[in-house]
């Protein structure tokens, strides 16, 4: 599928885990490859392990403070990437039936950057494949007025389900295409809506 530059959407792939020995960068690289092959996206990977994300938050809400919200200078690249994105893929493991604190902090430092934009999920873990993390993320991102994509990717027992940086399941690229097709549709629809009128958050 080939698209011209104007019809391509800015896709930010968020690597959620910052744990030593994490598998997230492997999954994220493969997801980025699928998105490039899809042709509907301009892809950027944002690795939370490379960003200063304090847990302590300012008193004001980022929803109301807007551009005046006092974020650390080390977070500027993350804020800029989120602001400029038309769509997101969050790549997350599952820690104790939920998602990493690093991701929650990154979400909580922002608000309008997620609003009226689509978010898809690629998860990995043990038997559940990170699905508990995704269920929690759907609730959180809905609160920020993001639109979550139904068809995600989950990789149970990822330690045996991947080989040489790729999923063993030969159908995984097809599942990824379904996710990306839906994400592209929502990215276009929501970008047009945002350009037509401010979202009433």
N, C-alpha and C positions, 0 to 999 in steps of 0.2 A: 504494500500500500504506500503510495507516494503522495505527498501533499506539498503545496507551495508554502513558502515561509509564513505568509499571512495567516494560513489556516492551522499552522502548528501551534500547540499550546505549551506554555512553560511548565514543565513538570519537575517538581522537587521531590527527590527520593530521600527520606529521612532514615538514617541509620540510628536506631534507638538505643542500642546497648553500648555501654562504655566499659563493660566488665573485661578484665584481663582474659585473654584467650578466646574472646567472643567470636561467634560465627557470622555475625551480622554483615560484615563487609563482603563475605563470599556471596551471601544471598543478594545483597544490594547490587553487586557488580553484575550478577546474572539478570536481575530485574531491569537494570539500566540497559543491558544488551537487548532484552526483549522489547523495551520501549523504543530503542533506536531502530530496531528492525521493523517495528510497527509503523513508524514513519509519521505519526501524528504529533510527536512531541519534540521539544527542545529540552534535553535532559540535564539536570544538575543533581549531583549527590551531595547531601549535607550530612556530615558525620558528627554526631553530638560529642564524640570523644575529643574532637578538635576545638571545641568551643567552651568558653568560660560560662557556666550556667549555675549561679549561686542558688541555694535553696531558700535563702531569706529574701522576701519580696518587699518592695516599697509599700507604704500605707495606701496609696491611691490605687484605684483599679485601672488596668490598661484599657478597659472598655471606654472609660470616660476621659482619661488623660490624653489619649491619642498620641500624637507625635511628641508631646511633652513628657511622656513616660520615661523615668530615669533608669535606663538600662545600662549595664556595664559596657564599656567600650569594646570589650572582647566578644560581646554578643552582636555587634553591628552586622557582621556577615550573615548570621542566622536571620536576624530581623529583615535584612534586605532581601534575602532569598525567599522568605515566607511572604513578604509584601509583594514581590514580583511574580509569584507563582500563580498559574491558572488552576493547578491541580497538584495533589500530593499522593505519594505512595509511602506509607509508613511501614518500615520493615522492623518487626519487633519480636523478641523472644518472650517467653512467659516465665516470670519469677513469682513463685508462690501464688499461682492462679491469677496473676495480674501482670501489668507491664512495668518496665523499669522506671525508677524515680527520676532518672535523667530525662526521660521523655515527658513525664508529668511537669517537671520544672520548666522545660522548654515550652510546653503548651501554656503554662500559667503565666509566663513572662509576656505573653502576647494575647491578643483577642481579635481585633479587626483583621489581622493578617490571615485568619482562618475563615472569616465570615463569608458566606455565600460562595464557597469554593468546595469542590468535591475532594474527598479523601478515600483512597482505597488502602487495603491492608494486605500485607504479606507477612505471615507469622510462621514461627518454627519453635519446636520444643520437643517434649517427650511424647507420651501417648496422645495427648490432646492437640499437639501441633500448634500450641500458642493460641487456641481459640478463646480461652478464658480472658487472655489479655485483650483480644479484639473486642469481645463483648463489653469490657469496661471502657475501652477507647471509644466505642460507638456512643455510649452515654455521655462521656466527657465532651466529645467534639460536637455532638448535637446541641449541647448547652452553649457552645460558641457559634451556633448557627452555621456550622459546616454541613455538607451533605455527604453522608457515608454511602459507599458503593456496596451493593449487596454481594456481588461475586468477588470474593477474595481468594487468596491462595494460602493454604496451610500445609506445613511439612511436618507431620508427626515423625518422631524418632529420627530427626535430621542427621544424626551421627551415622546412620546406616542408609539414609535416603539420598545422600549426595556422594558423588565421586568425581574427582578432578574438577571441582568447582561448578558442577552441574547436577541437577536432579536426576536420579536414576530413572524415574517415571518418564517414559517417552511422551506421555500426554501433557506433561507440565507446560510446554510452550503453548499448547492449545488453550489451556486454562488461563495462562497469562494473557493471551490475545483477547479472550472474552473480557477479562478484567480491564484491559487497556481500551477496548472498544467502548465499554460502558463509561469509563473514566473520560475518554475523549468526547463522547457525546455530552456528558454533563459539563465538562470544562467549556465547551463551546456555548452551550445553552446558558450557563451561569455567567460567562464573560459578557455575552450579549445583553443579558438582563442587568448586570452591574453597569454597563456602559449606557444603557437606556435610562436607568433611574437608580438613585441611591437605595441600598437595601435598608428597609425600616427596622433596624436592630433596636 
